Amino acid sequence: MATDDEQLLKSLLTYIGRSYHLTVVPNRKSVLNHANLNSAAAVLFTDRPNDVSAREFCERLGRLGHHRPRILAVGVRGTPWMELVEWQTAIDGAVYFDSPLEHQIQAFALVVSHRAEEAIAALGDNAKAIWEESRKLMRDVETLVRAGQPVPHTAVHAVAASVVEQSDDTVFFDMIRVLRDHHSETLVHSLDMGLTALLLGRHVGVRGKSDQYLLFEAGMLHDLGKTEIPLAILNKPGKLTADEFAAIRRHPLSSERILRESGGYDQQLILASVQHHEKNDGTGYPHGLASRQISEIGRLMAVCDVYCALTERRAYKSQTSSQESFAIMDTMTGHHLDPVLVGRLKEMVYGCSAAPLAAD
């Protein structure tokens, strides 16, 4: 890969997620001989003259089999080399330098996400079904909200049924670890929250199936109001303006409104959506509730939300390990988070054979 391309690609990878590591090698033969090739998520190559043709390069990478990295050509749209690569080689996608940055990000992220989906599928049929049903649900939910249509509870409940009836919690722990490599922050956070809330509920003694359904559904839908916030604000890597932060702070009220107007949702689920940013000392939002004014499910969701947000990769930050996350959460207990629930979450994370939830 040409060094002239290095800075742009580093900027692209940094914007998508800082946990991605970029290795730049001088030519395609060096890529094929690279010691870490089998662990790579994607290989990006350019039109710089090489001793291995683009076609041979793609064919030789393809021989690595099911676990080969994804192959993306990088260049300017419409040039002879890009047209040759697009039509005559087995690539998985292309990143165009002359496209807007968000298009470059989307092209790269979609391809890299295949790795996460393959990892989830490798966990077995149950994990694959949960992932696919959850992905379809959140896509449908976002479409309905943006169209001003109600979100039917029956659709959410059907996905919850697939999850709650899964009795092996280790599947959930494994899913949580690998799904964080997917590019869709909204989907990852929703499913991460749903699974973490369900696991924590089971850990603290929630045995009723209806209550377990409720916890998973609340986790999946807690940020529903964010679908009304522009992506430019949600994914902004820099500091938010006062107006942008105000828009973010309105999302619990938007979630509450959407759920009430949709009909069929349990009041506890609605409380979870509107209270997960409240704090014990009354400085949270949107209502400034304090201590026991916050419902039990609201307090549980707040703990799960902070943990998931810390351990997930975002456009503006890298992943934080479980140990680092709990060190941060320890400074938040009492005035912000319920200390008992934080302690029980620690028990759950470090007491399970598949723990910790995040790759440390």
C-alpha positions as CSV (number, residue, x, y, z in Angstrom):
1,M,0.0,0.0,0.0
2,A,1.4,3.4,-1.0
3,T,2.5,5.6,1.9
4,D,0.6,8.5,0.3
5,D,-2.6,6.7,1.1
6,E,-1.6,5.9,4.7
7,Q,-2.8,9.2,6.4
8,L,-6.3,9.1,4.7
9,L,-6.8,5.4,5.6
10,K,-5.6,6.0,9.2
11,S,-8.1,8.9,9.5
12,L,-10.9,6.6,8.1
13,L,-10.1,3.8,10.5
14,T,-9.8,6.2,13.5
15,Y,-13.2,7.6,12.7
16,I,-14.8,4.2,12.5
17,G,-13.3,2.9,15.7
18,R,-10.0,3.4,17.4
19,S,-9.6,-0.3,18.2
20,Y,-8.9,-1.1,14.6
21,H,-5.2,-1.5,13.9
22,L,-3.8,-0.4,10.5
23,T,-0.7,-2.1,9.1
24,V,0.8,-0.6,5.9
25,V,3.0,-2.8,3.8
26,P,5.0,-1.8,0.7
27,N,3.5,-4.2,-1.9
28,R,1.0,-7.1,-2.4
29,K,3.6,-9.8,-2.0
30,S,4.4,-8.4,1.4
31,V,0.7,-8.6,2.3
32,L,0.5,-12.2,1.2
33,N,3.6,-13.0,3.4
34,H,2.5,-11.0,6.4
35,A,2.5,-13.0,9.6
36,N,-0.8,-11.5,10.9
37,L,-2.8,-12.0,7.7
38,N,-5.1,-14.7,9.0
39,S,-6.2,-12.5,11.9
40,A,-6.8,-9.4,9.7
41,A,-10.4,-8.2,9.4
42,A,-9.8,-6.6,6.0
43,V,-7.1,-6.0,3.4
44,L,-7.2,-2.7,1.5
45,F,-5.1,-2.4,-1.7
46,T,-4.3,0.3,-4.2
47,D,-3.2,0.7,-7.8
48,R,0.5,1.3,-7.0
49,P,2.6,-0.9,-9.3
50,N,3.2,-4.3,-7.8
51,D,4.9,-7.6,-8.5
52,V,1.6,-9.4,-7.9
53,S,-1.4,-8.5,-10.1
54,A,-4.7,-7.5,-8.6
55,R,-6.3,-10.7,-9.9
56,E,-3.6,-13.0,-8.6
57,F,-3.6,-11.1,-5.3
58,C,-7.4,-11.6,-4.8
59,E,-7.2,-15.3,-5.9
60,R,-4.4,-16.1,-3.5
61,L,-6.2,-14.4,-0.6
62,G,-9.3,-16.3,-1.6
63,R,-7.5,-19.6,-1.1
64,L,-7.3,-18.9,2.6
65,G,-10.8,-20.1,2.8
66,H,-13.7,-19.2,5.1
67,H,-11.5,-17.2,7.5
68,R,-9.8,-15.0,4.9
69,P,-9.9,-11.2,5.4
70,R,-12.3,-9.2,3.4
71,I,-10.7,-7.6,0.3
72,L,-11.3,-3.9,-0.5
73,A,-9.9,-2.0,-3.5
74,V,-9.0,1.6,-2.7
75,G,-8.9,4.2,-5.4
76,V,-10.7,6.9,-7.5
77,R,-14.0,5.9,-8.9
78,G,-14.1,5.3,-12.7
79,T,-10.3,5.0,-13.2
80,P,-9.2,2.0,-15.5
81,W,-7.7,0.2,-12.5
82,M,-10.7,0.4,-10.3
83,E,-13.0,-0.7,-13.2
84,L,-10.7,-3.7,-13.8
85,V,-10.7,-4.6,-10.1
86,E,-14.4,-4.2,-9.8
87,W,-15.3,-6.3,-12.8
88,Q,-12.5,-8.9,-13.0
89,T,-11.5,-9.7,-9.4
90,A,-13.2,-11.3,-6.4
91,I,-13.3,-8.3,-4.1
92,D,-15.7,-7.7,-1.3
93,G,-16.1,-4.0,-1.8
94,A,-14.4,-0.7,-2.7
95,V,-13.5,2.5,-0.8
96,Y,-13.4,5.5,-3.1
97,F,-11.1,8.4,-2.2
98,D,-13.2,10.8,-4.1
99,S,-16.4,9.9,-2.2
100,P,-17.6,11.8,0.9
101,L,-16.1,10.6,4.2
102,E,-19.4,9.1,5.4
103,H,-19.6,6.9,2.2
104,Q,-16.0,5.7,2.7
105,I,-16.8,4.9,6.3
106,Q,-20.0,3.0,5.4
107,A,-18.1,1.0,2.7
108,F,-15.4,-0.1,5.0
109,A,-17.6,-0.7,8.0
110,L,-20.1,-2.9,6.2
111,V,-17.3,-5.1,4.9
112,V,-15.5,-5.4,8.2
113,S,-18.9,-6.2,9.9
114,H,-19.0,-9.5,8.0
115,R,-16.3,-10.7,10.3
116,A,-18.5,-10.1,13.4
117,E,-21.5,-11.8,11.7
118,E,-19.4,-14.8,10.8
119,A,-18.2,-15.0,14.5
120,I,-21.7,-14.9,15.7
121,A,-22.8,-17.6,13.2
122,A,-19.9,-19.7,14.5
123,L,-21.5,-19.7,18.0
124,G,-24.3,-21.9,16.7
125,D,-27.8,-21.7,15.3
126,N,-29.4,-20.1,18.4
127,A,-26.9,-17.2,18.4
128,K,-27.3,-16.8,14.6
129,A,-31.1,-16.7,14.9
130,I,-31.0,-14.2,17.8
131,W,-28.7,-11.9,15.8
132,E,-30.7,-12.1,12.6
133,E,-34.0,-11.5,14.3
134,S,-32.7,-8.6,16.3
135,R,-31.1,-7.0,13.3
136,K,-34.3,-7.2,11.4
137,L,-36.3,-5.9,14.3
138,M,-34.1,-2.8,14.8
139,R,-34.1,-2.1,11.1
140,D,-37.9,-2.3,11.0
141,V,-38.2,-0.2,14.2
142,E,-36.0,2.6,12.8
143,T,-38.0,2.6,9.6
144,L,-41.3,2.8,11.5
145,V,-40.2,5.6,13.9
146,R,-38.8,7.7,11.1
147,A,-42.1,7.3,9.2
148,G,-44.1,8.3,12.2
149,Q,-45.7,4.9,12.5
150,P,-46.3,2.9,15.7
151,V,-43.9,0.2,16.8
152,P,-45.9,-3.0,17.3
153,H,-45.2,-4.8,20.6
154,T,-45.9,-8.2,19.0
155,A,-42.8,-7.9,16.8
156,V,-40.6,-7.0,19.8
157,H,-42.1,-9.7,21.9
158,A,-41.4,-12.3,19.2
159,V,-37.7,-11.6,19.3
160,A,-37.7,-11.6,23.1
161,A,-39.2,-15.1,23.0
162,S,-36.3,-16.4,21.0
163,V,-33.9,-14.9,23.5
164,V,-35.6,-15.7,26.9
165,E,-36.2,-19.3,25.9
166,Q,-32.5,-19.8,25.4
167,S,-31.4,-21.3,28.7
168,D,-27.6,-21.3,28.1
169,D,-26.4,-17.9,29.3
170,T,-22.9,-18.6,28.0
171,V,-24.3,-18.1,24.5
172,F,-25.2,-14.5,25.5
173,F,-21.8,-13.8,27.0
174,D,-20.1,-15.1,23.8
175,M,-22.5,-13.0,21.6
176,I,-21.8,-9.8,23.6
177,R,-18.0,-10.3,23.1
178,V,-18.1,-10.7,19.3
179,L,-21.0,-8.5,18.3
180,R,-19.1,-5.4,19.4
181,D,-17.0,-5.7,16.2
182,H,-20.0,-4.9,14.1
183,H,-20.2,-1.4,12.6
184,S,-23.8,-0.6,13.6
185,E,-23.5,1.2,16.9
186,T,-27.3,1.4,17.3
187,L,-27.9,-2.3,16.8
188,V,-24.9,-3.3,18.9
189,H,-25.9,-1.1,21.8
190,S,-29.5,-2.2,21.7
191,L,-28.8,-6.0,21.6
192,D,-25.9,-5.5,24.1
193,M,-28.3,-3.8,26.5
194,G,-31.0,-6.4,26.0
195,L,-28.7,-9.3,26.7
196,T,-26.9,-7.6,29.6
197,A,-30.2,-6.5,31.3
198,L,-31.6,-10.0,30.9
199,L,-28.4,-11.6,32.3
200,L,-28.2,-9.2,35.2
201,G,-31.9,-9.8,35.9
202,R,-31.4,-13.5,36.0
203,H,-28.3,-13.0,38.2
204,V,-30.2,-11.0,40.8
205,G,-33.0,-13.6,40.9
206,V,-35.6,-12.6,38.3
207,R,-37.1,-16.0,37.5
208,G,-40.5,-15.1,36.0
209,K,-40.5,-15.5,32.2
210,S,-42.7,-12.4,31.8
211,D,-40.2,-10.3,33.8
212,Q,-37.3,-11.6,31.8
213,Y,-39.2,-10.7,28.6
214,L,-39.6,-7.3,30.0
215,L,-35.9,-6.8,30.8
216,F,-34.8,-7.9,27.3
217,E,-37.4,-5.7,25.6
218,A,-36.5,-2.7,27.7
219,G,-32.9,-3.1,26.8
220,M,-33.6,-3.3,23.1
221,L,-35.9,-0.3,23.1
222,H,-34.4,2.0,25.8
223,D,-32.8,4.3,23.2
224,L,-35.8,4.3,20.8
225,G,-35.9,8.1,20.9
226,K,-32.4,8.4,19.4
227,T,-33.9,7.4,16.0
228,E,-35.2,11.0,15.8
229,I,-31.7,12.5,16.3
230,P,-29.6,13.1,13.2
231,L,-26.7,10.7,12.8
232,A,-24.3,13.6,12.5
233,I,-25.0,14.4,16.2
234,L,-25.1,10.8,17.4
235,N,-21.8,9.9,15.8
236,K,-20.0,13.2,16.1
237,P,-16.4,12.5,17.1
238,G,-15.8,15.9,18.7
239,K,-17.5,17.9,21.5
240,L,-21.2,18.5,21.2
241,T,-22.6,22.0,21.0
242,A,-25.1,23.1,23.6
243,D,-28.0,22.6,21.1
244,E,-26.7,19.1,20.1
245,F,-26.4,18.1,23.7
246,A,-29.9,19.3,24.4
247,A,-31.1,17.1,21.5
248,I,-29.4,14.1,23.0
249,R,-31.0,14.8,26.4
250,R,-34.5,14.8,24.9
251,H,-34.2,11.2,23.7
252,P,-35.7,9.6,26.8
253,L,-38.8,11.7,26.5
254,S,-39.0,10.8,22.8
255,S,-38.7,7.1,23.7
256,E,-41.5,7.4,26.2
257,R,-43.8,9.2,23.7
258,I,-43.1,6.7,20.9
259,L,-43.9,3.7,23.2
260,R,-47.0,5.3,24.7
261,E,-48.3,6.2,21.2
262,S,-47.6,2.8,19.9
263,G,-49.7,1.1,22.6
264,G,-49.3,-2.4,24.1
265,Y,-46.2,-1.7,26.1
266,D,-45.8,-2.5,29.8
267,Q,-45.5,0.6,32.1
268,Q,-42.3,-0.8,33.5
269,L,-40.7,-0.9,30.1
270,I,-41.7,2.7,29.5
271,L,-40.2,3.7,32.8
272,A,-36.9,2.0,31.8
273,S,-36.8,4.0,28.6
274,V,-37.5,7.4,30.3
275,Q,-35.4,6.8,33.5
276,H,-32.2,5.2,32.4
277,H,-30.3,8.5,32.5
278,E,-31.6,9.6,35.9
279,K,-29.1,9.7,38.8
280,N,-29.4,8.9,42.5
281,D,-28.5,12.5,43.5
282,G,-31.2,14.0,41.3
283,T,-28.8,15.5,38.7
284,G,-29.8,13.2,35.9
285,Y,-32.4,13.8,33.1
286,P,-35.0,14.2,31.9
287,H,-36.9,14.7,35.2
288,G,-34.2,15.0,37.8
289,L,-35.5,12.1,39.9
290,A,-33.5,11.1,43.0
291,S,-32.9,7.8,44.8
292,R,-36.0,5.7,45.2
293,Q,-38.0,8.1,43.0
294,I,-36.3,6.1,40.2
295,S,-37.9,2.7,39.6
296,E,-36.0,-0.5,40.1
297,I,-35.9,-1.2,36.4
298,G,-34.8,2.4,35.8
299,R,-31.8,1.9,38.2
300,L,-30.9,-1.5,36.6
301,M,-31.0,0.0,33.1
302,A,-28.8,2.9,34.2
303,V,-26.1,0.5,35.4
304,C,-26.3,-1.6,32.3
305,D,-26.3,1.5,30.0
306,V,-23.1,2.9,31.6
307,Y,-21.3,-0.5,31.4
308,C,-22.3,-1.2,27.8
309,A,-21.5,2.3,26.7
310,L,-18.0,2.0,28.3
311,T,-17.2,-1.4,26.9
312,E,-18.5,-0.8,23.4
313,R,-16.5,0.9,20.6
314,R,-18.0,4.2,19.4
315,A,-17.1,6.6,16.6
316,Y,-15.6,8.9,19.2
317,K,-13.9,6.4,21.5
318,S,-12.3,3.0,21.6
319,Q,-13.4,0.0,23.8
320,T,-12.7,0.1,27.5
321,S,-11.9,-3.1,29.2
322,S,-14.2,-4.6,31.9
323,Q,-11.6,-3.8,34.6
324,E,-11.3,-0.2,33.5
325,S,-15.0,0.2,33.1
326,F,-15.7,-1.0,36.6
327,A,-13.0,1.4,37.9
328,I,-14.9,4.2,36.3
329,M,-18.2,3.0,37.6
330,D,-16.9,2.7,41.1
331,T,-16.5,6.5,41.0
332,M,-20.1,6.8,39.9
333,T,-21.7,4.7,42.6
334,G,-23.9,6.3,45.2
335,H,-24.4,9.7,43.6
336,H,-25.2,8.3,40.1
337,L,-25.5,4.5,40.0
338,D,-27.0,2.0,42.5
339,P,-24.0,0.6,44.3
340,V,-25.7,-2.8,45.0
341,L,-26.5,-3.3,41.3
342,V,-23.0,-2.3,40.3
343,G,-21.7,-4.9,42.7
344,R,-24.0,-7.6,41.3
345,L,-23.0,-6.7,37.8
346,K,-19.3,-7.3,38.8
347,E,-20.3,-10.7,40.3
348,M,-22.0,-11.6,37.0
349,V,-19.2,-10.5,34.8
350,Y,-16.4,-12.2,36.7
351,G,-18.4,-15.1,38.0
352,C,-19.3,-16.5,34.7
353,S,-17.0,-19.0,32.9
354,A,-17.4,-17.0,29.7
355,A,-16.7,-13.6,31.4
356,P,-15.6,-10.9,31.2
357,L,-18.2,-9.6,28.8
358,A,-15.8,-7.3,26.9
359,A,-12.5,-8.4,25.4
360,D,-9.8,-7.2,27.9
